[in-house]
Amino acid sequence: MLSLAAFVFIAENYHIFAASEMAANNDPMANSEESRRQRVRLARLEADMAYFQARLELIGEPDTNNLAAQRKVFNLLYKTVASKILKVKRRYADLN
């Protein structure tokens, strides 16, 4: 089981990079590559979200301070990743 300090570290350092800009020109190959990268990014975010949700389910109702802290951190990470997924899906509507 990870310590509270480890969870705080994860929460503070869990960076999800902003989506890169689409290619300025209309090069189909560049757009295809960008779409592929965004699909992979979306899949990774969804996998992260599933992991955080599973951890929240495993923790359940916390009966210790450590579990309460873990639940708080995973809940924050879950919400952060969910908002990033929505942003990616809005920006790249063709990925839905």
GULO-209796 format. One record per atom (N, C-alpha, C): residue number from 1; residue in three letters; chain; atom name; x, y, z. Coordinates in nm, 2 decimals, padded with zeros to 4 digits. Layout:
<sevos>
  num  residuo  cadena  atomo    east   north      up
  NUM      ala       A     CA       X       Y       Z
...
</sevos>
This chain:
<sevos>
  num  residuo  cadena  atomo    east   north      up
    1      met       A      N   00.08  -00.12   00.00
    1      met       A     CA   00.00   00.00   00.00
    1      met       A      C   00.09   00.12   00.00
    2      leu       A      N   00.05   00.22  -00.08
    2      leu       A     CA   00.13   00.34  -00.09
    2      leu       A      C   00.10   00.43   00.03
    3      ser       A      N   00.20   00.51   00.06
    3      ser       A     CA   00.19   00.61   00.17
    3      ser       A      C   00.11   00.73   00.13
    4      leu       A      N   00.07   00.81   00.22
    4      leu       A     CA   00.00   00.93   00.19
    4      leu       A      C   00.09   01.02   00.11
    5      ala       A      N   00.22   01.03   00.14
    5      ala       A     CA   00.32   01.11   00.07
    5      ala       A      C   00.32   01.07  -00.08
    6      ala       A      N   00.32   00.94  -00.10
    6      ala       A     CA   00.32   00.89  -00.24
    6      ala       A      C   00.20   00.94  -00.32
    7      phe       A      N   00.08   00.93  -00.25
    7      phe       A     CA  -00.04   00.98  -00.32
    7      phe       A      C  -00.04   01.13  -00.35
    8      val       A      N   00.01   01.20  -00.25
    8      val       A     CA   00.02   01.35  -00.27
    8      val       A      C   00.12   01.38  -00.39
    9      phe       A      N   00.23   01.30  -00.39
    9      phe       A     CA   00.32   01.32  -00.50
    9      phe       A      C   00.26   01.29  -00.64
   10      ile       A      N   00.18   01.18  -00.64
   10      ile       A     CA   00.11   01.15  -00.77
   10      ile       A      C   00.01   01.26  -00.81
   11      ala       A      N  -00.06   01.31  -00.71
   11      ala       A     CA  -00.16   01.41  -00.74
   11      ala       A      C  -00.10   01.54  -00.79
   12      glu       A      N   00.01   01.57  -00.73
   12      glu       A     CA   00.08   01.70  -00.77
   12      glu       A      C   00.15   01.68  -00.90
   13      asn       A      N   00.19   01.56  -00.94
   13      asn       A     CA   00.28   01.54  -01.06
   13      asn       A      C   00.21   01.47  -01.17
   14      tyr       A      N   00.08   01.45  -01.16
   14      tyr       A     CA   00.01   01.38  -01.27
   14      tyr       A      C  -00.03   01.48  -01.38
   15      his       A      N   00.06   01.49  -01.47
   15      his       A     CA   00.04   01.59  -01.58
   15      his       A      C  -00.02   01.53  -01.70
   16      ile       A      N  -00.12   01.59  -01.75
   16      ile       A     CA  -00.18   01.54  -01.88
   16      ile       A      C  -00.15   01.66  -01.97
   17      phe       A      N  -00.07   01.63  -02.07
   17      phe       A     CA  -00.04   01.74  -02.16
   17      phe       A      C  -00.15   01.78  -02.25
   18      ala       A      N  -00.16   01.91  -02.28
   18      ala       A     CA  -00.26   01.96  -02.37
   18      ala       A      C  -00.25   01.90  -02.51
   19      ala       A      N  -00.35   01.89  -02.58
   19      ala       A     CA  -00.35   01.83  -02.71
   19      ala       A      C  -00.27   01.92  -02.80
   20      ser       A      N  -00.19   01.86  -02.89
   20      ser       A     CA  -00.11   01.94  -02.98
   20      ser       A      C  -00.20   02.00  -03.09
   21      glu       A      N  -00.15   02.10  -03.15
   21      glu       A     CA  -00.23   02.17  -03.25
   21      glu       A      C  -00.23   02.09  -03.38
   22      met       A      N  -00.35   02.09  -03.44
   22      met       A     CA  -00.36   02.02  -03.57
   22      met       A      C  -00.27   02.09  -03.67
   23      ala       A      N  -00.23   02.01  -03.77
   23      ala       A     CA  -00.14   02.06  -03.87
   23      ala       A      C  -00.20   02.18  -03.94
   24      ala       A      N  -00.12   02.28  -03.96
   24      ala       A     CA  -00.17   02.41  -04.02
   24      ala       A      C  -00.21   02.39  -04.17
   25      asn       A      N  -00.13   02.30  -04.24
   25      asn       A     CA  -00.17   02.28  -04.38
   25      asn       A      C  -00.27   02.17  -04.39
   26      asn       A      N  -00.32   02.14  -04.50
   26      asn       A     CA  -00.42   02.04  -04.52
   26      asn       A      C  -00.36   01.91  -04.57
   27      asp       A      N  -00.24   01.88  -04.53
   27      asp       A     CA  -00.17   01.76  -04.57
   27      asp       A      C  -00.25   01.64  -04.51
   28      pro       A      N  -00.31   01.55  -04.59
   28      pro       A     CA  -00.38   01.44  -04.53
   28      pro       A      C  -00.30   01.35  -04.44
   29      met       A      N  -00.17   01.33  -04.48
   29      met       A     CA  -00.09   01.25  -04.40
   29      met       A      C  -00.06   01.30  -04.26
   30      ala       A      N  -00.05   01.44  -04.25
   30      ala       A     CA  -00.03   01.50  -04.12
   30      ala       A      C  -00.15   01.49  -04.04
   31      asn       A      N  -00.27   01.51  -04.10
   31      asn       A     CA  -00.40   01.50  -04.03
   31      asn       A      C  -00.42   01.36  -03.98
   32      ser       A      N  -00.39   01.26  -04.06
   32      ser       A     CA  -00.40   01.12  -04.03
   32      ser       A      C  -00.31   01.09  -03.91
   33      glu       A      N  -00.19   01.13  -03.91
   33      glu       A     CA  -00.10   01.11  -03.80
   33      glu       A      C  -00.15   01.18  -03.67
   34      glu       A      N  -00.20   01.30  -03.68
   34      glu       A     CA  -00.25   01.37  -03.57
   34      glu       A      C  -00.37   01.30  -03.51
   35      ser       A      N  -00.46   01.25  -03.60
   35      ser       A     CA  -00.58   01.17  -03.55
   35      ser       A      C  -00.54   01.05  -03.48
   36      arg       A      N  -00.44   00.98  -03.53
   36      arg       A     CA  -00.39   00.86  -03.46
   36      arg       A      C  -00.33   00.89  -03.33
   37      arg       A      N  -00.25   01.00  -03.32
   37      arg       A     CA  -00.20   01.03  -03.18
   37      arg       A      C  -00.31   01.07  -03.09
   38      gln       A      N  -00.41   01.14  -03.13
   38      gln       A     CA  -00.52   01.17  -03.04
   38      gln       A      C  -00.60   01.05  -03.00
   39      arg       A      N  -00.62   00.96  -03.09
   39      arg       A     CA  -00.69   00.83  -03.05
   39      arg       A      C  -00.61   00.76  -02.95
   40      val       A      N  -00.48   00.75  -02.96
   40      val       A     CA  -00.40   00.68  -02.86
   40      val       A      C  -00.40   00.76  -02.73
   41      arg       A      N  -00.40   00.89  -02.74
   41      arg       A     CA  -00.41   00.97  -02.61
   41      arg       A      C  -00.54   00.95  -02.54
   42      leu       A      N  -00.65   00.95  -02.62
   42      leu       A     CA  -00.78   00.93  -02.56
   42      leu       A      C  -00.79   00.79  -02.50
   43      ala       A      N  -00.73   00.69  -02.56
   43      ala       A     CA  -00.73   00.55  -02.50
   43      ala       A      C  -00.65   00.55  -02.37
   44      arg       A      N  -00.54   00.62  -02.37
   44      arg       A     CA  -00.46   00.62  -02.25
   44      arg       A      C  -00.54   00.69  -02.13
   45      leu       A      N  -00.60   00.80  -02.16
   45      leu       A     CA  -00.68   00.87  -02.06
   45      leu       A      C  -00.79   00.78  -02.01
   46      glu       A      N  -00.86   00.71  -02.10
   46      glu       A     CA  -00.97   00.63  -02.06
   46      glu       A      C  -00.92   00.51  -01.97
   47      ala       A      N  -00.80   00.46  -02.00
   47      ala       A     CA  -00.74   00.35  -01.92
   47      ala       A      C  -00.71   00.41  -01.78
   48      asp       A      N  -00.65   00.53  -01.78
   48      asp       A     CA  -00.62   00.59  -01.65
   48      asp       A      C  -00.75   00.61  -01.57
   49      met       A      N  -00.85   00.65  -01.63
   49      met       A     CA  -00.98   00.68  -01.56
   49      met       A      C  -01.04   00.55  -01.51
   50      ala       A      N  -01.03   00.44  -01.58
   50      ala       A     CA  -01.07   00.31  -01.54
   50      ala       A      C  -00.99   00.26  -01.42
   51      tyr       A      N  -00.86   00.29  -01.42
   51      tyr       A     CA  -00.78   00.25  -01.31
   51      tyr       A      C  -00.82   00.33  -01.18
   52      phe       A      N  -00.84   00.46  -01.19
   52      phe       A     CA  -00.88   00.54  -01.08
   52      phe       A      C  -01.01   00.50  -01.02
   53      gln       A      N  -01.10   00.47  -01.11
   53      gln       A     CA  -01.24   00.42  -01.07
   53      gln       A      C  -01.23   00.29  -01.00
   54      ala       A      N  -01.15   00.20  -01.05
   54      ala       A     CA  -01.13   00.07  -00.98
   54      ala       A      C  -01.07   00.09  -00.84
   55      arg       A      N  -00.97   00.17  -00.83
   55      arg       A     CA  -00.91   00.20  -00.70
   55      arg       A      C  -01.01   00.26  -00.60
   56      leu       A      N  -01.10   00.35  -00.65
   56      leu       A     CA  -01.20   00.40  -00.57
   56      leu       A      C  -01.30   00.29  -00.52
   57      glu       A      N  -01.33   00.20  -00.61
   57      glu       A     CA  -01.42   00.09  -00.57
   57      glu       A      C  -01.36   00.00  -00.47
   58      leu       A      N  -01.23  -00.03  -00.48
   58      leu       A     CA  -01.16  -00.11  -00.39
   58      leu       A      C  -01.15  -00.05  -00.25
   59      ile       A      N  -01.13   00.08  -00.25
   59      ile       A     CA  -01.12   00.15  -00.12
   59      ile       A      C  -01.25   00.15  -00.05
   60      gly       A      N  -01.36   00.17  -00.12
   60      gly       A     CA  -01.50   00.18  -00.06
   60      gly       A      C  -01.51   00.29   00.04
   61      glu       A      N  -01.58   00.26   00.15
   61      glu       A     CA  -01.59   00.36   00.26
   61      glu       A      C  -01.46   00.35   00.35
   62      pro       A      N  -01.38   00.45   00.35
   62      pro       A     CA  -01.26   00.44   00.42
   62      pro       A      C  -01.28   00.44   00.57
   63      asp       A      N  -01.21   00.35   00.64
   63      asp       A     CA  -01.22   00.34   00.79
   63      asp       A      C  -01.09   00.39   00.86
   64      thr       A      N  -00.99   00.43   00.78
   64      thr       A     CA  -00.87   00.49   00.83
   64      thr       A      C  -00.84   00.62   00.76
   65      asn       A      N  -00.75   00.70   00.82
   65      asn       A     CA  -00.71   00.82   00.76
   65      asn       A      C  -00.63   00.80   00.63
   66      asn       A      N  -00.55   00.69   00.63
   66      asn       A     CA  -00.48   00.66   00.50
   66      asn       A      C  -00.57   00.63   00.39
   67      leu       A      N  -00.67   00.55   00.41
   67      leu       A     CA  -00.77   00.52   00.31
   67      leu       A      C  -00.85   00.64   00.27
   68      ala       A      N  -00.88   00.72   00.36
   68      ala       A     CA  -00.95   00.85   00.33
   68      ala       A      C  -00.87   00.94   00.24
   69      ala       A      N  -00.74   00.95   00.27
   69      ala       A     CA  -00.65   01.03   00.19
   69      ala       A      C  -00.64   00.97   00.05
   70      gln       A      N  -00.62   00.83   00.04
   70      gln       A     CA  -00.62   00.77  -00.09
   70      gln       A      C  -00.74   00.79  -00.17
   71      arg       A      N  -00.86   00.78  -00.11
   71      arg       A     CA  -00.99   00.80  -00.17
   71      arg       A      C  -00.99   00.95  -00.23
   72      lys       A      N  -00.95   01.04  -00.15
   72      lys       A     CA  -00.95   01.18  -00.19
   72      lys       A      C  -00.86   01.20  -00.31
   73      val       A      N  -00.74   01.15  -00.31
   73      val       A     CA  -00.65   01.16  -00.42
   73      val       A      C  -00.70   01.10  -00.55
   74      phe       A      N  -00.75   00.97  -00.54
   74      phe       A     CA  -00.80   00.91  -00.66
   74      phe       A      C  -00.92   00.97  -00.71
   75      asn       A      N  -01.00   01.03  -00.62
   75      asn       A     CA  -01.12   01.10  -00.67
   75      asn       A      C  -01.08   01.22  -00.75
   76      leu       A      N  -00.98   01.30  -00.70
   76      leu       A     CA  -00.93   01.41  -00.77
   76      leu       A      C  -00.87   01.38  -00.90
   77      leu       A      N  -00.79   01.27  -00.91
   77      leu       A     CA  -00.73   01.22  -01.03
   77      leu       A      C  -00.84   01.18  -01.13
   78      tyr       A      N  -00.94   01.11  -01.08
   78      tyr       A     CA  -01.05   01.06  -01.16
   78      tyr       A      C  -01.12   01.18  -01.23
   79      lys       A      N  -01.15   01.28  -01.15
   79      lys       A     CA  -01.22   01.40  -01.20
   79      lys       A      C  -01.13   01.48  -01.30
   80      thr       A      N  -01.01   01.49  -01.27
   80      thr       A     CA  -00.91   01.56  -01.36
   80      thr       A      C  -00.91   01.49  -01.50
   81      val       A      N  -00.89   01.36  -01.50
   81      val       A     CA  -00.88   01.28  -01.62
   81      val       A      C  -01.02   01.29  -01.70
   82      ala       A      N  -01.13   01.28  -01.63
   82      ala       A     CA  -01.26   01.29  -01.69
   82      ala       A      C  -01.27   01.42  -01.76
   83      ser       A      N  -01.23   01.53  -01.70
   83      ser       A     CA  -01.24   01.66  -01.77
   83      ser       A      C  -01.15   01.67  -01.89
   84      lys       A      N  -01.03   01.60  -01.88
   84      lys       A     CA  -00.94   01.60  -02.00
   84      lys       A      C  -01.00   01.52  -02.11
   85      ile       A      N  -01.07   01.41  -02.08
   85      ile       A     CA  -01.13   01.33  -02.19
   85      ile       A      C  -01.24   01.41  -02.26
   86      leu       A      N  -01.32   01.48  -02.18
   86      leu       A     CA  -01.42   01.57  -02.24
   86      leu       A      C  -01.36   01.67  -02.33
   87      lys       A      N  -01.25   01.73  -02.29
   87      lys       A     CA  -01.19   01.84  -02.37
   87      lys       A      C  -01.14   01.78  -02.50
   88      val       A      N  -01.07   01.66  -02.49
   88      val       A     CA  -01.02   01.59  -02.62
   88      val       A      C  -01.13   01.56  -02.71
   89      lys       A      N  -01.24   01.50  -02.65
   89      lys       A     CA  -01.36   01.46  -02.74
   89      lys       A      C  -01.42   01.58  -02.80
   90      arg       A      N  -01.43   01.69  -02.73
   90      arg       A     CA  -01.49   01.81  -02.79
   90      arg       A      C  -01.40   01.87  -02.90
   91      arg       A      N  -01.27   01.87  -02.88
   91      arg       A     CA  -01.18   01.92  -02.97
   91      arg       A      C  -01.17   01.84  -03.10
   92      tyr       A      N  -01.17   01.71  -03.08
   92      tyr       A     CA  -01.16   01.62  -03.19
   92      tyr       A      C  -01.28   01.53  -03.20
   93      ala       A      N  -01.39   01.59  -03.25
   93      ala       A     CA  -01.52   01.53  -03.25
   93      ala       A      C  -01.52   01.40  -03.33
   94      asp       A      N  -01.43   01.39  -03.43
   94      asp       A     CA  -01.43   01.27  -03.51
   94      asp       A      C  -01.37   01.14  -03.43
   95      leu       A      N  -01.32   01.16  -03.31
   95      leu       A     CA  -01.27   01.05  -03.23
   95      leu       A      C  -01.38   00.98  -03.16
   96      asn       A      N  -01.50   01.04  -03.15
   96      asn       A     CA  -01.61   00.97  -03.07
   96      asn       A      C  -01.66   00.85  -03.13
</sevos>
